[in-house]
């Protein structure tokens, strides 16, 4: 498929149009639309304008070219409801955003050869726990210390964090993705997640997929990565330091204090306490019922989500140094010139 065809297809899917819907807008058959998208027919300048007007975009949006990387999507966590056009569109958006990021890294002469993530042998829950502790030791973070800014920490290690926009909540059933792309570790999650605790756990879980070397294919990788995430965000030593080695009951304030300090959810804390045998199965169930009655499904005082600024920071640096034009910077960031020149970008 040529680049114009890919752009035509992506924008059509973003507009939530079927091939037949697009054909009706353009007075063409669905088959003809498909041929344009596959590159079997190349649109002339007039036809490009017709497509742009029908889809409500600028003609230049249909001419954007990025070196799309090959991705396997092997560690792609989604719910069964995410299928069809929404899944296809999400994969295209992920590839496009990864392509933009790689282009920006190359233009900024960032040395990616030094990005070395140590991998840890893992064939049990105990080994996942140990891997999380070893990971903390390798990056020199105390086992009693909370990770205050997980995204910033991982970006400083050379990991690309991409937050995909979620138009009309079409990708709510997407949980996360991690993959090595051109030997660079990439973690993808949704933008606009309101619950920072959920967001941080997703990132830590995807980090598990990147660093755990699970040789036994019969093991449940998701459980191992979740244990890694839990141990990374709530190290055993820190949990015991806060709650002790055995408890018959726990006060709600204790849970809230730990939640705010370590930026995790109530559910994650209670599950961690059970995993470490600090509380019994009975108390675990009792606390879950209590939390459900006290705060419901949505925490009224959620942890604030983290934001990745690295991509925008690099693009702004390239524009300030006149390595790329203002229009190119706006294209990469998906903003207008007025938005780019707003007070947030120019002081």
Protein Blocks (a to p, Z undefined) as FASTA:
>chain_A
ZZklmmmmmmmmmnopafklmmmmnopafklmmmmmnopaccdfklmmmmmmmnopafkl
mmgccdddddeklmccddfklgcjllmmmmmmmmmmmmmmmmmmmmnopafklpccdddd
dfbfklmmmmmmmmmmmnopafkbccfblmlmmmmnopacdddddehhlmmmpnbdcdde
ehiacddddehiablmlmmmmmmmmmmmmmpccfblkbcfklmmmmmmmmmmmgfklmmm
mnojbdfbdcfklmmmmmmmnopafklmmmmmmmnomacfklmmmmmmmmmmmnombdfb
dcdddddfklmmmmmmmmmnomacfklmmmmnopafklmmmmklpZZ
